[in-house]
Amino acid sequence: MTDASGTEPVGDSPGDPDAPLTRRDAADTRRTTPIAPELHAQIRAARNEFESQVAHARAEFDQANERIKERTGRNLILATLIGLAIGLLLLASLVFLKWVFVIFAVAASVLGIFEFSRALQGAGRRVDVIPQLIAGTLLVIGGWFLELWLLWVAVFAAVAFVVVWRLVAQMFVKDGRTYGGVLRDVLTAGFIQLYVPFLTALCIVLLRQDGGEWWVLSFIIIAVASDTGAYATGLAFGKHPMAPKISPKKTWEGFGGAAVAALIAGVLLALFMLGLPWWTGLICGAVILLTATAGDLGESMVKRDLGIKDMSSWLPGHGGVLDRLDSILPSTIGALALYYLLSPLAAS
């Protein structure tokens, strides 16, 4: 209903409290009307309950993480996040550009040589870090360019280089070091080259083969699955030590979990990644299981001899670079041998 001017009635006067409300005034009134106190109370109660549940869940999670950390000496959450980040970088480098993985491998080798050398120096060994890094870097790069037989020549040259450097350096020092100490230093120098850069170079040799990126990815996955299976099973059921004098926390139950995980991963990778018969996956899983376990126990023995828990603390939750590569590096030998033996089956 409008008046003669065509406007809606607004009452007797704008300030008249008894005047009828216009549609705009009614809308403004609804918007400015406060929410009922009861609804406010319900919202606050619901929010407090939610915050309480989150705090309780976080407390339980932290307690569980502390129990795991107390038993294993690792921050599980931080270790998992770092492991995932490294895994994504590794996967991206293998899938998209092989040469990017070579850079990744050189960097890992350099860090591994450096932290191993520093750990040995801390235990009283005489290690020449600079020549170790030079020889090791050239050796890893040689894995991309040299044939396998030439790589053996290269590793011999690298070992000879660091050994001669150590002997000459010892001659100039003349500090009265015993013959046994000098011999130990020389053997240590050669071992560093054989353990870190040479095994890394074998991985590069495998990488450059036809379809080698999938073989590298497969054996790394099997090694990681083996480690994860051993960790989870040992944490949940481990009671019988496997090698108490070398690594007291490793158990036969953990080894059983590692075996199951490695064999399952091997079969799945053989079928869906390598194009091999399923039974070859059992062979791959078994071989990598043994080499990964041997590598893990071998580094544990070295660290026990040096009196250290981790090679370094560069990777929170993991220790050092070599603490993550201990099962992978020795597995390069088995993986390369498996490639030469089983890859012809993929073409048939």
Buried (B, 14 or more C-beta within 10 A) or exposed (E): EEEEEEEEEBEEEEEEEEBEEBEEEEEEEEEEEEEEEEEEEEEEEEEEEEEEEEEEEEEEEEEEBEEBBEEBEBBBBBBEEBBEEBEEEBBEBBEEEBEBBBEBBBEBBBBBBBBBBBBBEEBEBBBBBEBBBBBBBBBBBBBBEBEEEEBEEBBEBBBEBBBEBBEEEBEEEEEEEEEEBBEBBBEBBBBBBEBBBBBBBBBBBBBBBEEBBBBBBBBBBBBBBBBBBBBBBBBEBBEEBBBEEBBEBBBBBBBBBBBBBBBBBBBBBBBEBBEBBEEBBBBBBBBBBBBBBBBBBBBBBBBBEBEBEBBBEBBEBBBBBBBBBBBBBBBBBBBBBBBEEBBEBBEE
